[in-house]
Amino acid sequence: MIQREEPIVLVVEDNADDEAMTLRGLRRSPRPLQIRVARDGEEALALLEEGLNPDLVLMDLKMPRKDGIEVLACIRENPLTRHIPVVIFSSSDETYDIVRCYERGANTYIRKPVEFVPFIDCLELFTKYWFESSALPQTL
């Protein structure tokens, strides 16, 4: 099994402004990334069911139709997707939300900065950690 030269990141975000900033931040990664976007939890699960095998999921928590907790639970219950690292990227700093995410198997919970520069800086640290420092599971 070989790691991809361009890891696939599935971004799950329902807010158009946050999506645009997230894409901008991810595109600053020194390592080229393939980025796919789902605009709610149901769309994310549909992409996974259709065979998308991302190296990492970066997901908002509060979304219509299926929220991040529900999507996370579905990912962890499926033997074909349970190995995928899932990072929750949410503006919620509620202890209840954070605990629920970790209980359901989130790999990391990142508080989404509100202002542009800290938002982009946060994603720069995210890409350095996940795509330069850590070892992602091998593509199945």
Backbone torsions as a table, in degrees:
resi	resn	phi	psi	omega
1	MET	NA	137.1	-173.6
2	ILE	-120.0	138.2	172.8
3	GLN	-74.6	141.6	179.7
4	ARG	-69.4	146.2	173.2
5	GLU	-64.4	-38.2	178.0
6	GLU	-116.7	96.8	179.3
7	PRO	-58.9	147.7	177.8
8	ILE	-95.3	126.8	176.6
9	VAL	-114.1	124.7	173.6
10	LEU	-96.0	114.4	177.5
11	VAL	-96.6	124.5	179.0
12	VAL	-115.9	105.9	-172.7
13	GLU	-150.6	127.2	-178.7
14	ASP	-93.7	-15.4	-177.8
15	ASN	-93.4	120.5	-175.2
16	ALA	-60.7	-39.7	179.3
17	ASP	-66.5	-43.5	178.3
18	ASP	-65.9	-36.5	176.9
19	GLU	-60.9	-48.1	-178.7
20	ALA	-60.9	-44.2	179.5
21	MET	-67.3	-37.9	178.5
22	THR	-63.4	-45.6	179.1
23	LEU	-62.6	-41.2	178.7
24	ARG	-61.8	-44.4	179.0
25	GLY	-65.4	-42.5	-179.8
26	LEU	-66.9	-33.7	-179.3
27	ARG	-70.9	-12.4	176.1
28	ARG	-83.3	-3.1	-179.6
29	SER	-60.0	137.5	177.0
30	PRO	-67.3	-21.0	176.5
31	ARG	-99.7	127.3	179.0
32	PRO	-60.6	137.6	-179.6
33	LEU	-123.2	143.6	167.4
34	GLN	-92.1	124.1	-175.9
35	ILE	-115.9	126.5	173.2
36	ARG	-114.6	146.0	-177.4
37	VAL	-122.7	135.1	169.4
38	ALA	-121.2	137.9	-174.1
39	ARG	-97.3	4.0	170.5
40	ASP	-165.1	173.3	-175.8
41	GLY	-64.2	-38.3	179.7
42	GLU	-65.3	-39.8	177.9
43	GLU	-64.6	-39.1	178.0
44	ALA	-62.0	-47.6	179.8
45	LEU	-64.1	-36.3	177.6
46	ALA	-63.0	-42.9	178.1
47	LEU	-61.6	-41.6	178.8
48	LEU	-66.6	-40.3	178.8
49	GLU	-66.8	-29.0	178.2
50	GLU	-78.0	-5.2	175.4
51	GLY	111.3	1.3	174.5
52	LEU	-62.0	129.0	-178.9
53	ASN	-122.9	77.1	-177.0
54	PRO	-70.3	156.5	175.3
55	ASP	-80.2	-20.6	-178.5
56	LEU	-160.8	145.4	174.4
57	VAL	-113.2	127.2	174.9
58	LEU	-112.2	111.6	-166.2
59	MET	-132.2	136.0	171.2
60	ASP	-69.9	161.5	-178.2
61	LEU	-96.5	-50.3	-174.2
62	LYS	-93.5	103.6	-178.9
63	MET	-138.8	157.3	176.0
64	PRO	-74.4	165.9	177.4
65	ARG	67.5	-67.6	172.6
66	LYS	-133.9	125.8	-179.5
67	ASP	-83.9	175.5	-176.3
68	GLY	-60.2	-35.5	178.2
69	ILE	-62.9	-45.1	179.6
70	GLU	-64.3	-42.2	179.5
71	VAL	-65.2	-44.7	178.5
72	LEU	-57.7	-44.9	179.0
73	ALA	-60.9	-42.5	179.2
74	CYS	-64.5	-41.5	178.8
75	ILE	-61.9	-44.8	-177.0
76	ARG	-72.0	-25.9	179.8
77	GLU	-80.0	-19.6	-175.7
78	ASN	-91.6	120.6	-179.6
79	PRO	-59.6	-23.5	-179.3
80	LEU	-81.3	-17.3	-176.3
81	THR	-122.7	-9.5	-172.7
82	ARG	-61.7	-21.4	-179.9
83	HIS	-78.9	-13.8	-174.2
84	ILE	-73.0	125.9	175.2
85	PRO	-64.5	134.9	179.2
86	VAL	-122.0	123.0	178.4
87	VAL	-111.8	122.3	175.8
88	ILE	-86.1	128.6	-178.2
89	PHE	-123.9	94.6	-169.3
90	SER	-134.2	150.4	175.3
91	SER	-81.7	-8.8	179.0
92	SER	-72.7	130.8	172.4
93	ASP	-115.1	22.6	177.7
94	GLU	-70.9	126.9	179.4
95	THR	-54.4	-40.4	-179.2
96	TYR	-58.1	-45.7	-180.0
97	ASP	-63.7	-44.9	-177.4
98	ILE	-62.9	-47.4	-179.6
99	VAL	-61.8	-45.5	179.5
100	ARG	-58.9	-40.9	-179.9
101	CYS	-63.3	-46.6	179.2
102	TYR	-66.7	-37.1	176.9
103	GLU	-61.8	-32.6	-179.0
104	ARG	-86.7	-3.2	174.2
105	GLY	106.8	17.3	175.8
106	ALA	-63.4	141.2	177.2
107	ASN	-79.6	-33.3	179.9
108	THR	-154.3	149.6	173.5
109	TYR	-122.5	116.3	-179.9
110	ILE	-111.3	128.6	174.7
111	ARG	-76.4	123.8	-177.2
112	LYS	-75.5	117.1	176.9
113	PRO	-63.8	151.1	-177.6
114	VAL	-86.1	-37.4	-175.7
115	GLU	-88.8	152.7	-172.1
116	PHE	-57.9	-55.4	-174.5
117	VAL	-61.5	-49.4	177.2
118	PRO	-61.8	-33.2	178.0
119	PHE	-61.0	-50.5	-179.5
120	ILE	-65.3	-42.0	177.8
121	ASP	-60.3	-40.2	179.2
122	CYS	-61.5	-43.9	179.5
123	LEU	-69.0	-30.5	175.9
124	GLU	-64.5	-44.0	176.3
125	LEU	-63.8	-40.7	178.4
126	PHE	-57.2	-49.7	-177.7
127	THR	-67.1	-37.7	177.9
128	LYS	-62.3	-44.7	-179.3
129	TYR	-64.6	-56.7	-171.6
130	TRP	-73.6	-29.7	-173.7
131	PHE	-113.7	-2.7	175.2
132	GLU	-120.5	-40.4	-173.5
133	SER	-96.7	-37.4	-174.6
134	SER	-92.9	162.5	174.7
135	ALA	-104.4	116.1	177.0
136	LEU	-78.8	153.9	175.4
137	PRO	-58.5	145.5	178.0
138	GLN	-64.4	145.3	177.1
139	THR	-61.9	130.3	179.9
140	LEU	-84.8	NA	NA
